[in-house]
């Protein structure tokens, strides 16, 4: 855990960085090791399917770091915003990292500029739990097919699973039902 806290800024491969954080959080939970308030939790709770609500603001911060005589990098950040939906969150973070390197902004990570992963991906903190050794995000519960859930838990529990306390409800279900839901999450 301390390895990641110390060296996560040096990970060039965004996918590997996220994978390492998620796998470490899962392993820590199996051995009851507290990783709260660490970089592991910060990265493991990111949702790679959704954009950070402040994505455009993070890009503007980067543009303010670009020197006045560097019009090209600033324009490239504008292009990134325009193409973000087309690229998707993870690819957008990868492109942002390359632009940051080109504009020499990587040196400012953690000092006024968040790294591309934090800047781009939605943080699901508080909406992520480890259930039976599997990292489950509340958004995954909400995305499950209603027909499948009806077969597994009946109509009464579906609204509770999709409610604010959905992860707690999932953890409270009998192990076979919980396992079936976890299998559906994949």
N, C-alpha and C positions, 0 to 999 in steps of 0.2 A: 504494500500500500504506500509506504513512504517513497518507494522507487517512482511510482506514478506521480505522486505529489511533487516530487523533485524534478522529474524529467519529462512530464507530459508536454511541455512547450516545445520539446525537440522532436516530437513525433511528426514526420512529414506526411505520412499516409493517414488521412482522416478516417477511413474505414477501419484501419487497424487500431487507431486510438479509441474509437468507440467500442470496438470489439473487446479490446483489452479491459476497458473500464467496466463493461457489462459483465464479462466473465469473472473479473476480480470481485465485483459486488456479489455475484451469485456464490462464488466460492467462500467469500467472507461470511455470508449469511448461513451457509451450511455448517460453519464452525463457530457460529455466534460471535463473530468478530465485528465490532462496531466500526462502520466506515462513514457514519454520518459526519457532516461538516468536513468532508475531504473532497479532493478533486475527483476521486472515484465516483462518489455520489453525484457530483455536479455533472459529469459527463454521462454516467449510466442512466440518468433520468431524462435525457434528451429524447425527443420524439423525432426520428429521422424522416417521418412522413409529413411533418407539418412545419411551416415557417414560424420563426420567432416573430411575435407581433411587432417588435421593435426593429425588424430587419432593416427597413429603410433608414431609420435613425443611425444604426450602426454603420451603414454605408456613408451617410453624411459625415460622421465623425472621421472616417477614413479620408474622405475628400478634403476635410479641413487640414489633415496632416500632409497632403500633397502640396508641394511648393507652388506658388503662384505661376511660375514659369513652366509648369508641367501640365499642360492642358490635356495631353493624351491619356495619362492615367485617370484623371478626373472623368473624362468622357467614357473610358472603359468601365468605370464604376456605374455611370448612368446606364450604359448598355447592359450591365449585369442586372440592375433592377428591372429593366424592361424585359429581360429574358428569363428571369428567375422562375416564374411559373412553368415555363417550358422545360427548363433544366431540372427542376425539382430541388428540394432542400439540400441533399447531400452533394450533388454535382455543383450546385451553386456555391456551397462552402469550399469545394475543391478549387473552383475558378477564382473565388475570392482570395484564397490563400496564394494562388499564383500571382494575382494582381498585387497583393500585399508585398510579396517578394520583389516584384518589379518596381514598386513604388518605395521600397525600403521601409515598410511600415511594420514588419514583423518584430522589429526591435522594441516597438511600443506596446506589444501584447502585455496585458496586465497593468499597464500604466496609462490608462485613458482609452485604450483600444482593447476590446475583447477579441479573442482569437476567432477565426471564421466559423468554427463549429458552434460556439456559444452565440455568436452573432446571428447565425442563420437558422439553427434548429430550435424548435419549441421546447421549453423546459417543462417537463411533466412532474417536477418535484412535488412531493406531497400526494401525487396521484400514481405512485409506483410502489409496489410491494413485492417481496419475494414470497411466493406461495409454493410450498412443497419443492423448494429448490429451483423454481422457475420465476424469472423476473416478469411480472405482469403489470401492464399499464392500464389505467382506468379506461383510456381511449380504446384499448383492445376489447374490453368487456362491452363497451357501448357499441362496438362495431360487429359484435356477433349476431348472426342471423336469428331473428325472433322465433322462427319455426323450430330451429335446433334447440334453442333455450327452452321453449315450451315443452318439448319432449323430455328434456333433462330435469327441469325444476318446476314446471307448471307455470301458469299465468301469474300467480300471486307474487312470485319471487323476482320475476323479470324486472319489474320497475325498481325494486330494491337493488338489484345488481347494477342497474344503469344509473342509480341515484348517486348522490355525493359519497355515500358510505359503501359503494359497490365492492371495493376490495375487502373491506371488513366482512361484508356479507359472504363473499366468496370464501374467505378463510374459515367462516363459521359453518359452511356446508359439510355434510358427511363426506369422508374421503373419496368414496367411489364417484359421487356426483361432482365433487371438486375436480377429481382426476379427469372426468369426461369433459368438463368445461375447459380445463387446461389443454387437453388434446385438441379441442376445437380451436383454441387460440393458436396452437401450433408451435 
